[in-house]
Each structure stands twice: as structure tokens, then as C-alpha cells.
Amino acid sequence: MLLGDLTLVTDVPEVFGVSREDVDGWRPRRAAAYRAGTRLRYVGPIFAHFDTPIPERVEQVLDAGHPVVYVAITSSPPALVRAVVAAVRPLGASVIVAASGHDLRDLEDDSVTVEPLLPSDKIMPRVDLAVTAGGQGSVQTALASGLPLIGIPPQGEQDANVWLAQRQGAARLVAPRDAGTDAMTSAARDLLAGTSYRTNAARIARIYAAADGDLAGVSEHD
């Protein structure tokens, strides 16, 4: 039910953890349970690139020279975003929040900037840490930017995405129930201070750049 004639696996073997030969060469064991010719194909990461410009006041935060935490938990309730912001405030970093439809303007002060919509692909290469819900798009945008992230996944697919990045040493998974606790503060502190997370994210960024979500090799006959 979840497979098309050709299902594209939008990741790379180094992160997904299954060899290219095993994915591209997969064939159904019970052919009668699938459409004839059902196949899988690795195509690399595919994530959004936005034409939206960065607002001037966000540019000022990015250019100020302070550590910046980017909070873009776009598929979660506002209470979760508020809890995360409260947990990272003690670290003394500037915080940029993508509100994504929520009214979070009351969070703003000298250290927190809130905008309704932000282009993550332009923001993430310029900050020090991202906090997301863990959707594949946000995780891959962060890793393609060489940026460590904290994922707070409310759903199984998001949990898997963050777990894969954590296994590579480029992310930490924090349960939603811990978003406003010392566990969140501690995780953010570790990722801001630990060079290994950024080193591992940069390693994945190089792998992603070589893969580049290329669909050119997938023909209509595949």
C-alpha cells in the first residue's frame, strides 16, 4: 500500500544505513503481493529551497556575531515552541523563531526574534544550532548546511529522521515531554559547545552535496 511502481528513497546510504546495492537492487520476495516491477531507488536528499528573502531585522541578528539558535518547530503546537525558547534562554544565545502560523510575538525581547515565515535553507547555514520537530525536510536542510540540530519529534517518522542524524553524531533527540526542562537546556549547551557535532554535520553536508537529490538518473522506464 505504501509503495509505488518506483519508490524514491530520499536519503543516502551513509545516513540511512542501508547499502545502495540493497536498496537499488531490492526485489519483492513475494511477487504476487506487489505490482510487477516494484522497485526502490536512492536519489539523495530532497528538501525545500525558498525564494523568500531573510527579513532585515533577522539579518541584523545573524550579523551580530553572537551564537544563534534557530527554532523552527513548524508542525507542533505553540506550547512546545514556548517551552523550547524558555529552555534555551539561559544559554545567552540569540534565538530566532519561525512562528509558522502561530502568534508568538509575546516571546520577543532583546534576545528573541520572531518571524511568521523564514527560509530555513538560507538561515541554517548562518546559525550555530537548529531546533526542529524532526521532519525529513528540516533535518536534511540542517545537515546539508553542516549544522547540528536538536529534534523534538512528536511522530514516528520524525523520530526516525532525528535518530539517524543522532547516530551520525550530528544531532540529539529530545522527547517532547522534555522540551521545557533541563534536559533540553543541557542538550542545547552540549551542541553549541561540542565541536564534534559540527564536524559530523559538515561530513554529512559533503556527502549530501555529492548526492544532491539528483533525479536525472531516474527515467520513465524505471
N, CA, C and O of each residue as an XYZ file, in Angstrom:
888
protein
N       0.820     -1.218      0.000
C       0.000      0.000      0.000
C       0.853      1.266      0.000
O       0.413      2.316     -0.469
N       2.074      1.163      0.528
C       2.916      2.343      0.653
C       3.954      2.454     -0.460
O       4.739      3.402     -0.468
N       3.978      1.518     -1.391
C       4.963      1.544     -2.459
C       4.304      1.847     -3.795
O       3.242      1.312     -4.115
N       4.951      2.714     -4.573
C       4.556      2.891     -5.956
C       5.296      1.891     -6.826
O       6.022      1.034     -6.322
N       5.111      2.004     -8.138
C       5.893      1.160     -9.041
C       7.380      1.425     -8.822
O       8.197      0.504     -8.835
N       7.719      2.705     -8.620
C       9.081      3.097     -8.274
C       8.998      4.019     -7.067
O       8.396      5.089     -7.148
N       9.594      3.617     -5.952
C       9.602      4.425     -4.736
C      10.992      5.002     -4.545
O      11.974      4.264     -4.468
N      11.072      6.336     -4.468
C      12.350      7.016     -4.322
C      12.701      7.148     -2.844
O      11.903      7.642     -2.048
N      13.893      6.705     -2.491
C      14.389      6.812     -1.120
C      15.240      8.066     -1.053
O      16.361      8.099     -1.559
N      14.698      9.090     -0.426
C      15.321     10.413     -0.479
C      16.347     10.588      0.639
O      16.181     11.418      1.533
N      17.396      9.795      0.569
C      18.488      9.885      1.531
C      19.718      9.275      0.889
O      19.715      8.969     -0.303
N      20.766      9.099      1.673
C      21.994      8.488      1.177
C      22.328      7.281      2.049
O      21.940      7.249      3.217
N      23.032      6.294      1.517
C      23.340      5.091      2.298
C      24.093      5.398      3.584
O      23.876      4.739      4.601
N      24.981      6.401      3.551
C      25.807      6.707      4.717
C      24.971      7.145      5.915
O      25.376      6.931      7.058
N      23.815      7.752      5.671
C      22.939      8.195      6.759
C      21.825      7.192      7.010
O      21.529      6.861      8.158
N      21.207      6.709      5.937
C      20.073      5.801      6.074
C      20.497      4.450      6.645
O      19.720      3.780      7.325
N      21.731      4.061      6.363
C      22.265      2.859      6.977
C      22.007      1.577      6.213
O      22.249      0.491      6.740
N      21.516      1.675      4.970
C      21.303      0.507      4.121
C      22.086      0.741      2.836
O      22.019      1.826      2.258
N      22.815     -0.250      2.393
C      23.692     -0.062      1.243
C      22.901      0.285     -0.014
O      21.719     -0.035     -0.132
N      23.581      0.946     -0.949
C      22.949      1.272     -2.228
C      22.563     -0.005     -2.984
O      21.525     -0.061     -3.643
N      23.401     -1.005     -2.876
C      23.105     -2.255     -3.572
C      21.825     -2.888     -3.030
O      21.024     -3.422     -3.797
N      21.630     -2.829     -1.701
C      20.451     -3.452     -1.108
C      19.180     -2.674     -1.421
O      18.111     -3.269     -1.557
N      19.280     -1.334     -1.538
C      18.091     -0.540     -1.857
C      17.799     -0.599     -3.349
O      16.696     -0.972     -3.749
N      18.773     -0.234     -4.175
C      18.532     -0.197     -5.624
C      18.291     -1.586     -6.205
O      17.626     -1.734     -7.230
N      18.836     -2.596     -5.542
C      18.667     -3.949     -6.059
C      17.525     -4.720     -5.409
O      17.350     -5.909     -5.674
N      16.744     -4.049     -4.557
C      15.649     -4.743     -3.862
C      14.597     -5.254     -4.834
O      14.223     -4.572     -5.787
N      14.130     -6.467     -4.574
C      13.016     -7.032     -5.319
C      12.077     -7.707     -4.321
O      12.545     -8.261     -3.326
N      10.780     -7.676     -4.557
C       9.833     -8.309     -3.629
C      10.095     -9.802     -3.487
O      10.357    -10.492     -4.471
N      10.023    -10.293     -2.255
C      10.184    -11.735     -2.040
C       8.921    -12.479     -2.462
O       8.980    -13.610     -2.944
N       7.775    -11.821     -2.271
C       6.507    -12.424     -2.681
C       5.944    -11.570     -3.810
O       5.184    -10.631     -3.569
N       6.313    -11.892     -5.016
C       5.958    -11.058     -6.164
C       4.453    -10.869     -6.301
O       3.998     -9.833     -6.786
N       3.676    -11.866     -5.875
C       2.234    -11.777     -6.032
C       1.617    -10.690     -5.162
O       0.496    -10.254     -5.421
N       2.340    -10.245     -4.128
C       1.815     -9.223     -3.216
C       2.093     -7.807     -3.711
O       1.655     -6.847     -3.076
N       2.803     -7.648     -4.815
C       3.200     -6.343     -5.326
C       2.845     -6.231     -6.804
O       2.635     -7.230     -7.493
N       2.784     -4.995     -7.266
C       2.668     -4.807     -8.712
C       3.955     -5.285     -9.377
O       5.033     -5.217     -8.787
N       3.833     -5.751    -10.566
C       5.008     -6.248    -11.289
C       6.031     -5.131    -11.467
O       5.688     -4.026    -11.886
N       7.277     -5.425    -11.149
C       8.343     -4.454    -11.351
C       8.513     -3.448    -10.241
O       9.262     -2.488    -10.421
N       7.854     -3.611     -9.083
C       8.002     -2.680     -7.959
C       9.462     -2.603     -7.532
O      10.110     -3.625     -7.304
N       9.980     -1.353     -7.423
C      11.395     -1.164     -7.144
C      11.611      0.013     -6.207
O      10.729      0.850     -6.015
N      12.811      0.057     -5.627
C      13.265      1.182     -4.811
C      14.475      1.799     -5.495
O      15.195      1.124     -6.231
N      14.697      3.103     -5.243
C      15.869      3.755     -5.836
C      16.327      4.890     -4.919
O      15.538      5.772     -4.581
N      17.605      4.869     -4.514
C      18.198      6.002     -3.804
C      18.301      7.199     -4.753
O      18.751      7.048     -5.889
N      17.890      8.376     -4.302
C      18.083      9.588     -5.102
C      18.754     10.715     -4.312
O      18.944     11.808     -4.847
N      19.111     10.469     -3.057
C      19.740     11.521     -2.264
C      18.717     12.435     -1.629
O      17.515     12.276     -1.842
N      19.193     13.402     -0.840
C      18.287     14.278     -0.096
C      17.517     15.213     -1.022
O      18.056     15.704     -2.014
N      16.260     15.450     -0.689
C      15.430     16.411     -1.417
C      14.732     17.281     -0.381
O      13.901     16.791      0.383
N      15.060     18.558     -0.349
C      14.460     19.466      0.629
C      14.229     20.815     -0.027
O      14.749     21.088     -1.109
N      13.454     21.649      0.630
C      12.968     22.889      0.007
C      14.044     23.967     -0.078
O      14.869     24.125      0.821
N      14.008     24.697     -1.182
C      14.791     25.925     -1.356
C      13.790     27.044     -1.648
O      12.996     26.951     -2.583
N      13.840     28.101     -0.835
C      12.819     29.139     -0.880
C      13.337     30.414     -1.557
O      14.511     30.767     -1.440
N      12.435     31.089     -2.264
C      12.753     32.403     -2.811
C      12.558     33.516     -1.777
O      12.950     34.658     -2.016
N      11.957     33.187     -0.636
C      11.669     34.175      0.401
C      12.960     34.800      0.928
O      13.874     34.076      1.321
N      13.050     36.133      0.943
C      14.251     36.767      1.491
C      14.253     36.732      3.016
O      13.203     36.581      3.642
N      15.417     36.871      3.600
C      15.546     36.981      5.046
C      15.183     38.403      5.460
O      15.754     39.349      4.917
N      14.255     38.594      6.402
C      13.907     39.953      6.849
C      15.122     40.688      7.395
O      16.034     40.078      7.955
N      15.123     41.989      7.226
C      16.268     42.815      7.608
C      16.606     42.658      9.084
O      17.783     42.581      9.439
N      15.594     42.610      9.954
C      15.907     42.535     11.379
C      16.480     41.170     11.752
O      17.214     41.059     12.734
N      16.157     40.133     10.985
C      16.782     38.834     11.200
C      18.222     38.856     10.686
O      19.110     38.257     11.292
N      18.448     39.542      9.574
C      19.810     39.728      9.078
C      20.689     40.385     10.139
O      21.855     40.022     10.297
N      20.142     41.327     10.847
C      20.909     42.005     11.887
C      21.309     41.053     13.005
O      22.421     41.136     13.527
N      20.411     40.155     13.369
C      20.746     39.149     14.381
C      21.837     38.218     13.864
O      22.777     37.895     14.590
N      21.716     37.794     12.628
C      22.687     36.871     12.045
C      24.067     37.506     11.918
O      25.083     36.818     12.013
N      24.100     38.816     11.705
C      25.372     39.517     11.501
C      25.983     40.050     12.793
O      27.061     40.643     12.769
N      25.304     39.845     13.922
C      25.753     40.476     15.174
C      26.972     39.802     15.779
O      27.633     40.387     16.637
N      27.282     38.589     15.352
C      28.467     37.917     15.866
C      28.239     37.106     17.128
O      29.195     36.583     17.702
N      26.982     36.987     17.577
C      26.670     36.185     18.750
C      26.238     34.781     18.316
O      25.796     34.598     17.182
N      26.361     33.791     19.204
C      25.784     32.478     18.897
C      24.276     32.610     18.666
O      23.596     33.368     19.357
N      23.768     31.866     17.691
C      22.347     31.951     17.332
C      21.739     30.553     17.321
O      22.286     29.624     16.727
N      20.595     30.426     17.992
C      19.794     29.202     17.952
C      18.561     29.481     17.100
O      17.834     30.443     17.347
N      18.331     28.652     16.115
C      17.184     28.809     15.215
C      16.130     27.778     15.601
O      16.373     26.576     15.499
N      14.970     28.237     16.043
C      13.882     27.362     16.477
C      12.814     27.355     15.390
O      12.117     28.348     15.185
N      12.693     26.234     14.699
C      11.728     26.103     13.610
C      10.967     24.799     13.785
O      11.162     23.840     13.037
N      10.096     24.782     14.786
C       9.303     23.584     15.081
C       7.940     23.813     14.452
O       6.956     24.065     15.148
N       7.893     23.724     13.152
C       6.762     24.271     12.395
C       5.519     23.401     12.412
O       4.446     23.876     12.042
N       5.620     22.157     12.824
C       4.447     21.278     12.788
C       3.955     20.922     14.180
O       3.299     19.897     14.363
N       4.263     21.756     15.159
C       3.926     21.458     16.544
C       3.115     22.583     17.160
O       3.111     23.695     16.632
N       2.430     22.324     18.261
C       1.634     23.371     18.907
C       2.511     24.462     19.497
O       3.674     24.215     19.817
N       1.965     25.675     19.646
C       2.766     26.797     20.152
C       3.338     26.549     21.540
O       4.400     27.080     21.864
N       2.666     25.758     22.364
C       3.182     25.493     23.705
C       4.550     24.829     23.658
O       5.400     25.087     24.510
N       4.763     23.977     22.665
C       6.053     23.307     22.536
C       7.138     24.313     22.162
O       8.249     24.255     22.689
N       6.822     25.225     21.262
C       7.791     26.258     20.876
C       8.133     27.130     22.075
O       9.302     27.443     22.301
N       7.130     27.520     22.838
C       7.361     28.348     24.028
C       8.259     27.623     25.029
O       9.140     28.234     25.634
N       8.032     26.322     25.201
C       8.848     25.555     26.134
C      10.301     25.514     25.688
O      11.206     25.655     26.511
N      10.535     25.323     24.391
C      11.902     25.275     23.869
C      12.602     26.622     24.058
O      13.748     26.673     24.505
N      11.922     27.689     23.722
C      12.524     29.016     23.873
C      12.886     29.268     25.339
O      13.957     29.803     25.629
N      12.008     28.891     26.254
C      12.304     29.063     27.678
C      13.522     28.254     28.091
O      14.304     28.690     28.935
N      13.685     27.079     27.501
C      14.804     26.212     27.871
C      16.136     26.708     27.328
O      17.170     26.471     27.951
N      16.144     27.390     26.183
C      17.421     27.841     25.606
C      17.790     29.264     26.034
O      18.935     29.679     25.855
N      16.850     30.008     26.592
C      17.162     31.372     27.043
C      18.368     31.437     27.984
O      19.188     32.344     27.837
N      18.512     30.507     28.953
C      19.633     30.614     29.895
C      21.010     30.504     29.258
O      22.008     30.808     29.912
N      21.093     30.080     28.006
C      22.389     29.865     27.363
C      23.002     31.159     26.859
O      24.181     31.182     26.503
N      22.226     32.240     26.820
C      22.762     33.530     26.404
C      22.910     33.706     24.908
O      23.505     34.686     24.461
N      22.387     32.784     24.127
C      22.447     32.909     22.671
C      21.274     33.743     22.173
O      20.258     33.864     22.856
N      21.415     34.311     20.998
C      20.270     34.922     20.319
C      19.398     33.800     19.774
O      19.903     32.762     19.345
N      18.092     34.012     19.794
C      17.145     32.998     19.347
C      16.284     33.582     18.226
O      15.688     34.648     18.384
N      16.227     32.887     17.113
C      15.345     33.253     16.004
C      14.261     32.191     15.922
O      14.560     30.998     15.867
N      13.008     32.617     15.912
C      11.881     31.690     15.923
C      11.075     31.843     14.633
O      10.661     32.946     14.277
N      10.857     30.728     13.941
C       9.921     30.700     12.816
C       8.560     30.301     13.376
O       8.350     29.143     13.738
N       7.639     31.254     13.447
C       6.364     31.017     14.121
C       5.429     30.140     13.303
O       4.643     29.380     13.869
N       5.503     30.233     11.984
C       4.738     29.362     11.075
C       3.254     29.289     11.415
O       2.700     28.209     11.618
N       2.626     30.449     11.473
C       1.184     30.498     11.674
C       0.757     30.711     13.105
O      -0.394     31.076     13.345
N       1.635     30.499     14.065
C       1.302     30.734     15.468
C       1.593     32.186     15.845
O       2.514     32.800     15.306
N       0.822     32.719     16.754
C       1.083     34.058     17.273
C       2.010     33.943     18.475
O       1.572     33.665     19.591
N       3.292     34.160     18.232
C       4.312     34.026     19.276
C       5.052     35.333     19.516
O       6.169     35.341     20.034
N       4.418     36.440     19.134
C       5.092     37.726     19.247
C       5.422     38.090     20.691
O       6.346     38.864     20.939
N       4.675     37.539     21.643
C       4.948     37.844     23.054
C       6.286     37.288     23.525
O       6.788     37.693     24.574
N       6.867     36.369     22.766
C       8.176     35.826     23.130
C       9.305     36.811     22.874
O      10.400     36.650     23.413
N       9.058     37.811     22.074
C      10.136     38.708     21.645
C      10.682     39.546     22.797
O       9.941     40.065     23.631
N      11.995     39.655     22.805
C      12.699     40.579     23.690
C      14.063     40.836     23.057
O      14.237     40.609     21.859
N      15.025     41.302     23.837
C      16.329     41.634     23.264
C      17.064     40.422     22.695
O      17.947     40.574     21.850
N      16.706     39.220     23.153
C      17.438     38.035     22.698
C      16.619     37.137     21.786
O      17.175     36.207     21.201
N      15.315     37.377     21.643
C      14.440     36.507     20.852
C      13.764     37.315     19.750
O      13.130     38.336     20.014
N      13.907     36.847     18.516
C      13.277     37.472     17.354
C      12.319     36.476     16.733
O      12.694     35.334     16.464
N      11.081     36.900     16.502
C      10.048     36.023     15.963
C       9.591     36.547     14.610
O       9.290     37.732     14.463
N       9.541     35.655     13.622
C       9.002     35.980     12.313
C       7.987     34.920     11.913
O       8.159     33.752     12.263
N       6.938     35.289     11.193
C       5.912     34.302     10.827
C       6.406     33.232      9.868
O       5.948     32.092      9.936
N       7.328     33.572      8.977
C       7.814     32.613      7.994
C       9.257     32.948      7.641
O       9.589     34.101      7.362
N      10.105     31.933      7.656
C      11.520     32.151      7.370
C      12.042     31.061      6.432
O      11.599     29.916      6.513
N      12.974     31.403      5.550
C      13.568     30.416      4.637
C      14.693     29.639      5.325
O      15.823     30.120      5.412
N      14.384     28.467      5.801
C      15.370     27.698      6.578
C      16.643     27.416      5.794
O      17.727     27.367      6.375
N      16.527     27.231      4.479
C      17.725     26.919      3.699
C      18.701     28.086      3.659
O      19.890     27.889      3.407
N      18.212     29.305      3.906
C      19.098     30.476      3.952
C      19.545     30.787      5.382
O      20.629     31.334      5.589
N      18.708     30.438      6.376
C      19.017     30.726      7.771
C      20.018     29.716      8.336
O      20.984     30.101      8.996
N      19.793     28.438      8.082
C      20.574     27.400      8.771
C      22.078     27.463      8.513
O      22.845     27.185      9.435
N      22.546     27.812      7.308
C      23.999     27.891      7.136
C      24.653     29.003      7.954
O      25.880     29.066      8.032
N      23.853     29.879      8.565
C      24.410     31.054      9.245
C      24.191     31.039     10.756
O      24.504     32.021     11.429
N      23.658     29.942     11.303
C      23.428     29.879     12.744
C      24.271     28.765     13.347
O      25.008     28.075     12.644
N      24.149     28.600     14.671
C      25.001     27.651     15.384
C      24.285     26.377     15.801
O      24.926     25.362     16.076
N      22.957     26.425     15.849
C      22.177     25.266     16.260
C      20.751     25.438     15.761
O      20.192     26.533     15.815
N      20.168     24.350     15.275
C      18.757     24.354     14.893
C      17.974     23.450     15.829
O      18.472     22.421     16.284
N      16.740     23.851     16.109
C      15.811     23.016     16.869
C      14.578     22.838     16.002
O      13.908     23.815     15.669
N      14.270     21.596     15.631
C      13.146     21.322     14.738
C      12.322     20.168     15.295
O      12.705     19.526     16.273
N      11.173     19.917     14.648
C      10.358     18.769     15.037
C      10.931     17.467     14.502
O      10.583     16.391     14.990
N      11.802     17.551     13.506
C      12.458     16.347     13.000
C      11.913     15.813     11.692
O      12.221     14.681     11.321
N      11.107     16.599     10.978
C      10.701     16.182      9.646
C      11.911     16.030      8.742
O      12.941     16.666      8.968
N      11.797     15.198      7.725
C      12.964     14.948      6.873
C      13.470     16.230      6.228
O      14.679     16.407      6.077
N      12.569     17.124      5.847
C      12.991     18.369      5.219
C      13.868     19.208      6.112
O      14.924     19.672      5.681
N      13.454     19.417      7.354
C      14.235     20.267      8.255
C      15.534     19.591      8.677
O      16.564     20.253      8.806
N      15.492     18.280      8.892
C      16.719     17.564      9.262
C      17.726     17.618      8.122
O      18.905     17.891      8.347
N      17.276     17.363      6.913
C      18.205     17.381      5.781
C      18.697     18.787      5.472
O      19.843     18.954      5.057
N      17.859     19.800      5.665
C      18.312     21.178      5.457
C      19.431     21.508      6.426
O      20.432     22.112      6.039
N      19.269     21.115      7.689
C      20.312     21.372      8.681
C      21.599     20.628      8.323
O      22.678     21.222      8.321
N      21.493     19.350      8.025
C      22.697     18.567      7.733
C      23.375     19.040      6.458
O      24.603     19.048      6.376
N      22.590     19.435      5.462
C      23.179     19.960      4.225
C      23.880     21.283      4.468
O      24.744     21.682      3.688
N      23.514     21.965      5.545
C      24.153     23.229      5.923
C      25.342     23.010      6.845
O      26.000     23.972      7.242
N      25.629     21.753      7.194
C      26.699     21.471      8.148
C      26.341     21.908      9.547
O      27.222     22.261     10.331
N      25.049     21.891      9.876
C      24.551     22.445     11.137
C      24.048     21.343     12.061
O      23.200     20.549     11.653
N      24.547     21.269     13.296
C      23.977     20.332     14.272
C      22.544     20.728     14.620
O      22.173     21.899     14.534
N      21.745     19.736     15.013
C      20.360     20.040     15.352
C      19.887     19.224     16.539
O      20.422     18.163     16.860
N      18.859     19.768     17.176
C      18.095     19.039     18.175
C      16.732     18.773     17.571
O      16.075     19.695     17.087
N      16.302     17.529     17.593
C      14.982     17.170     17.094
C      14.059     16.826     18.245
O      14.439     16.104     19.167
N      12.829     17.354     18.185
C      11.818     17.081     19.208
C      10.632     16.454     18.480
O       9.665     17.148     18.165
N      10.694     15.160     18.211
C       9.753     14.538     17.281
C       8.449     14.077     17.945
O       8.489     13.259     18.863
N       7.301     14.584     17.498
C       6.026     14.079     18.005
C       5.515     12.859     17.259
O       4.548     12.238     17.699
N       6.138     12.496     16.136
C       5.650     11.389     15.312
C       6.787     10.422     14.989
O       7.966     10.764     15.080
N       6.403      9.224     14.616
C       7.381      8.176     14.380
C       8.354      8.480     13.262
O       9.551      8.228     13.395
N       7.854      9.022     12.154
C       8.743      9.342     11.029
C       9.778     10.373     11.442
O      10.948     10.263     11.075
N       9.348     11.382     12.210
C      10.272     12.413     12.669
C      11.297     11.824     13.642
O      12.478     12.168     13.599
N      10.832     10.946     14.505
C      11.731     10.278     15.443
C      12.826      9.528     14.690
O      13.997      9.588     15.066
N      12.443      8.823     13.626
C      13.427      8.071     12.845
C      14.442      8.998     12.194
O      15.636      8.701     12.187
N      13.980     10.122     11.645
C      14.897     11.060     10.997
C      15.939     11.588     11.976
O      17.128     11.646     11.660
N      15.485     11.972     13.167
C      16.411     12.514     14.168
C      17.351     11.421     14.666
O      18.542     11.656     14.866
N      16.802     10.227     14.863
C      17.637      9.118     15.330
C      18.763      8.820     14.351
O      19.893      8.563     14.767
N      18.467      8.851     13.055
C      19.506      8.600     12.057
C      20.594      9.663     12.127
O      21.778      9.344     12.029
N      20.203     10.928     12.297
C      21.193     12.003     12.418
C      21.966     11.893     13.725
O      23.166     12.166     13.767
N      21.282     11.497     14.785
C      21.960     11.318     16.076
C      22.972     10.186     15.989
O      24.058     10.278     16.562
N      22.625      9.121     15.277
C      23.546      8.004     15.108
C      24.825      8.435     14.406
O      25.879      7.832     14.611
N      24.742      9.476     13.577
C      25.915     10.019     12.893
C      26.670     11.040     13.739
O      27.680     11.586     13.294
N      26.190     11.300     14.953
C      26.856     12.246     15.837
C      26.627     13.696     15.479
O      27.410     14.564     15.866
N      25.541     13.976     14.727
C      25.263     15.344     14.281
C      23.995     15.916     14.896
O      23.593     17.025     14.544
N      23.362     15.197     15.796
C      22.071     15.644     16.335
C      21.845     15.027     17.703
O      22.532     14.089     18.107
N      20.871     15.573     18.400
C      20.381     14.982     19.646
C      18.865     14.929     19.589
O      18.220     15.856     19.101
N      18.308     13.849     20.086
C      16.866     13.676     20.157
C      16.401     14.011     21.566
O      16.909     13.461     22.544
N      15.429     14.919     21.663
C      14.821     15.279     22.945
C      13.329     14.989     22.849
O      12.669     15.446     21.915
N      12.796     14.242     23.792
C      11.374     13.908     23.768
C      10.537     15.177     23.978
O      10.946     16.066     24.725
N       9.371     15.269     23.329
C       8.519     16.453     23.505
C       8.222     16.768     24.959
O       8.118     17.938     25.326
N       8.085     15.751     25.793
C       7.782     15.999     27.209
C       8.938     16.693     27.938
O       8.745     17.264     29.010
N      10.144     16.640     27.348
C      11.324     17.245     27.975
C      11.706     18.584     27.350
O      12.751     19.146     27.675
N      10.857     19.099     26.449
C      11.230     20.295     25.688
C      11.496     21.504     26.570
O      12.346     22.328     26.232
N      10.797     21.631     27.687
C      10.975     22.796     28.548
C      11.781     22.526     29.794
O      11.727     23.298     30.751
N      12.528     21.438     29.796
C      13.240     21.016     31.003
C      14.743     21.236     30.887
O      15.252     21.705     29.869
N      15.441     20.877     31.981
C      16.902     20.972     31.980
C      17.529     20.057     30.932
O      18.639     20.315     30.467
N      16.818     18.978     30.554
C      17.355     18.080     29.534
C      17.518     18.814     28.203
O      18.502     18.615     27.492
N      16.553     19.658     27.877
C      16.639     20.449     26.649
C      17.766     21.474     26.752
O      18.546     21.640     25.815
N      17.848     22.151     27.878
C      18.913     23.146     28.075
C      20.281     22.485     27.971
O      21.186     23.017     27.330
N      20.427     21.332     28.599
C      21.707     20.618     28.586
C      22.076     20.171     27.176
O      23.231     20.290     26.768
N      21.093     19.654     26.428
C      21.367     19.213     25.060
C      21.809     20.384     24.196
O      22.762     20.265     23.426
N      21.119     21.515     24.320
C      21.488     22.695     23.528
C      22.881     23.185     23.909
O      23.662     23.569     23.038
N      23.190     23.176     25.175
C      24.523     23.599     25.618
C      25.593     22.692     25.032
O      26.626     23.164     24.556
N      25.344     21.388     25.068
C      26.331     20.437     24.546
C      26.578     20.647     23.055
O      27.724     20.618     22.605
N      25.513     20.856     22.290
C      25.673     21.003     20.839
C      26.315     22.334     20.476
O      27.057     22.416     19.496
N      26.041     23.374     21.249
C      26.676     24.667     20.979
C      28.168     24.628     21.301
O      28.969     25.287     20.638
N      28.534     23.858     22.316
C      29.930     23.851     22.761
C      30.753     22.746     22.119
O      31.974     22.867     22.012
N      30.097     21.662     21.687
C      30.842     20.500     21.216
C      31.188     20.578     19.743
O      30.300     20.617     18.892
N      32.472     20.600     19.441
C      32.892     20.702     18.040
C      32.616     19.431     17.249
O      32.507     19.485     16.024
N      32.499     18.285     17.924
C      32.296     17.034     17.196
C      30.970     17.028     16.446
O      30.877     16.453     15.362
N      29.937     17.664     17.013
C      28.636     17.697     16.346
C      28.727     18.460     15.026
O      28.199     18.019     14.005
N      29.394     19.597     15.059
C      29.532     20.377     13.822
C      30.441     19.660     12.826
O      30.197     19.712     11.621
N      31.478     18.997     13.314
C      32.348     18.233     12.425
C      31.575     17.130     11.718
O      31.742     16.916     10.517
N      30.733     16.436     12.463
C      29.950     15.351     11.866
C      28.879     15.884     10.917
O      28.616     15.281      9.876
N      28.261     17.012     11.273
C      27.284     17.615     10.364
C      27.958     18.066      9.075
O      27.385     17.926      7.995
N      29.169     18.607      9.181
C      29.902     19.037      7.989
C      30.269     17.841      7.115
O      30.265     17.940      5.888
N      30.585     16.719      7.744
C      30.883     15.496      6.979
C      29.663     15.058      6.172
O      29.779     14.704      4.999
N      28.495     15.084      6.808
C      27.278     14.702      6.095
C      26.958     15.718      5.006
O      26.473     15.346      3.938
N      27.221     16.987      5.260
C      26.976     18.018      4.245
C      27.761     17.721      2.976
O      27.245     17.909      1.874
N      28.993     17.262      3.113
C      29.805     16.932      1.932
C      29.216     15.735      1.184
O      29.218     15.708     -0.047
N      28.720     14.762      1.915
C      28.095     13.597      1.273
C      26.827     14.016      0.545
O      26.588     13.598     -0.588
N      26.009     14.848      1.201
C      24.782     15.333      0.575
C      25.085     16.145     -0.680
O      24.395     16.019     -1.692
N      26.113     16.972     -0.608
C      26.441     17.814     -1.758
C      26.798     16.969     -2.971
O      26.502     17.345     -4.105
N      27.429     15.840     -2.733
C      27.803     14.964     -3.842
C      26.590     14.227     -4.399
O      26.557     13.893     -5.583
N      25.583     13.971     -3.543
C      24.379     13.266     -3.994
C      23.392     14.241     -4.621
O      22.928     14.020     -5.740
N      23.067     15.317     -3.914
C      22.334     16.466     -4.455
C      20.935     16.133     -4.955
O      20.436     16.796     -5.865
N      20.290     15.120     -4.381
C      18.907     14.833     -4.752
C      18.686     14.732     -6.245
O      17.692     15.243     -6.760
N      19.590     14.085     -6.941
C      19.585     14.080     -8.402
C      18.577     13.074     -8.936
O      18.716     11.872     -8.708
N      17.569     13.556     -9.642
C      16.583     12.679    -10.263
C      16.905     12.379    -11.725
O      16.153     11.677    -12.401
N      18.018     12.910    -12.205
C      18.315     12.776    -13.638
C      18.479     11.325    -14.057
O      18.194     10.968    -15.200
N      18.943     10.480    -13.122
C      19.170      9.094    -13.475
C      17.944      8.212    -13.387
O      18.021      7.011    -13.649
N      16.793      8.804    -13.014
C      15.559      8.035    -12.905
C      14.727      8.300    -14.144
O      14.181      9.391    -14.309
N      14.629      7.319    -15.007
C      13.896      7.501    -16.252
C      12.463      7.054    -16.092
O      12.110      6.411    -15.104
N      11.633      7.396    -17.070
C      10.237      6.976    -17.039
C      10.120      5.456    -17.113
O       9.082      4.899    -16.755
N      11.158      4.789    -17.566
C      11.116      3.333    -17.673
C      11.541      2.656    -16.382
O      11.383      1.443    -16.238
N      12.092      3.442    -15.416
C      12.464      2.865    -14.126
C      11.218      2.581    -13.304
O      11.319      2.090    -12.180
